[in-house]
Amino acid sequence: MAEGRVSGTWKRSLRLAALFVALTALIIAIGATMGLFSGTRPDNLGVHDGRLAPPKRSPNNVNSQIDRNADAEHYIEPLRYAGDAGQAWAALRRIVDGMQRARVVKTGPDYLYAEFSSKLMGFVDDTEFYLDKKAGEIQVRSASRLGRRDFGVNRKRVEYIRAKLAQAKP
């Protein structure tokens, strides 16, 4: 008799666990579809006096225009190019256009802003590029809108773009 009760309790626990998993998956699917995890576009984007916005305090962002020694956690090298700045800028645009879940929001002769969405939940990262012809570099800032951690996604994305840019043919 006691064995039957244990078996029944075990079955109820499995049903509850399955229901919990199903509801969690449904909430994630609905939330991602409705954009609940996308956050609000920051109001400090763009280039101001030759500079992109400073990094946030949270570790989920990188910026090439900060002092490496003062903030190594957020610092990332700017993108360097050889040859013509216009060709490098066009190559950067092709690279970003070719990336999955990327949407170019604003582009100009020296500024490009794209939003990158995560596959599962639709978290959005804001990524900006500034063609600094004077320095001969492309400055970059990439930041998650929500949360504290990004598991290095912003840094990895910029490094991927750096590698593709180095391989790009004019």
N, C-alpha and C positions, 0 to 999 in steps of 0.2 A: 504494500500500500504506500509506504513512504517513497519507494522508488518511483511510483506513478506521479506523485506530487513533484518530485525533483524534475522529472522529465517534463511535466506540464510547466513548471516554473522556467525551465531552460528554454522551452518553446516560446513562452511569452517573452522572455528576454531577447531571444533572437528576432521575434516579430517587432519588438520595440526598437531594437537596433536597426533593423531593415527600414522601418518607418522613419527613423531619425536620419538615416543616410539618404533616403529618397527625398525627404523634405528639405534637407540641406542642399542636395543637388538641384531641386526645383527652385529654391530661393536664389542660389547662385545663377542659374540659367535666367530666371526672370530679372534679377538685379542687373546682370550684365546686359541683357537685351534692352532694358529700360535706361541704361546708362547710369545706374546708381553708384557705380564704382569709378566713374570718370572724373568726378570732382568738377570744380569751376576753374575756367581758364584764368591764370594769374593776370593781374592788371599792371605788372611791372615789366612786361616783356618788351623787347626791342633794344635798339642801340641808343644810348644817351651819352653824349659827349665821348663817343668812341668806345663805350664800354657796355657790355651786357650786364644784366642784373647780378648782384653778388650772390654767393651760394646761400642756401638756407642752412640753419643750424643742424638739421637732421642729416644723417649720413647718406641719404638717398639721392645725391646729386653731385655733379662735377662741374668745374669751371676752369677755363684756361687763362682767365685774366686775374687770377689772384696770386698772391705771394706763396710760392711752394713751401718755403721755410716756415711761414706763419700758419699755414693750413694745408698740410700734406694730405689729409684725408679727402679734401674736396678738389685738390689741384689735379689737373690733367694737362698734358702738353697740348699746345695748339696744333692744328693740322698744318703741316708744311707742304709746300708744293714746289716743283721745279718748273721753270718756264713761265709761260704767259698766265697771268692771274685770271683772265677771262676764260681760258680753257680749263683751268683748275676749277673755277666756279661752276662751269657747265658740267664738268665731270662729277662734282659733288651733287649737283641737282639730279643727274641721271642715277647716281648711287642711291640717293634718298628715295627717288621715285620708284626704284626697283625693290625696295625693302618691303617685307610683309607688314601689314597693319600700320603703314605709315600714311599720313595725310598731310600734304603740304598746305599750310594755311595761308602763309604770306611769303612772297618772294620779291626781291628787287635786285638792283645791280650789286649790292653789297650786303644784303640781309636775307636769310632764309629761316623760316619758322615752320617746324613740322610737329605734329602730334603723333606719338607712337602708342598704340593700344596693346595691352597684354592679351594673349590668346584666350585664356580661360575666363577671366572675370572682367576684362575690359578696363583695367586700370590705365590711366593715361600719363605719359611722360611728355613734358614740353622740352623740345630740343631746338636750340637756336644756333645759327652760324653767322658770323660777321667777317666779311672779307676785309682784312686789315692790310690794304695794299702797301701802306707806309712800312709796316713791319714785315711784309712779305709772308703773311700767315693767315690762316683762317681760324679765328677765335671761336670757341664753342662753349656752350652751357647746356647741360641736360639735367632735368630735375623731375622727380616724381611729384605728382600733384597731391597724392594722399599717402598717409602712413609715414613710418620712420625708416623702414628698411626696404631695400630694393634688391638685395642679394647680388649687388654689383651689376645689375642690368644696365644702368646708364653708362657706367664706365666701359662695359663690354661692348655696348652699341657704338660708342665713339671709337673704340679701338678697332672694331670691325670696319667702320667707315674709313678710318685712317689707312688700314691695310688695303681696302678697295681703291682708295684714292692714289695710293702709291703704285698700284698696278694699272691704273687707268691710262688709256692711250689718248693723246690729244685729238 
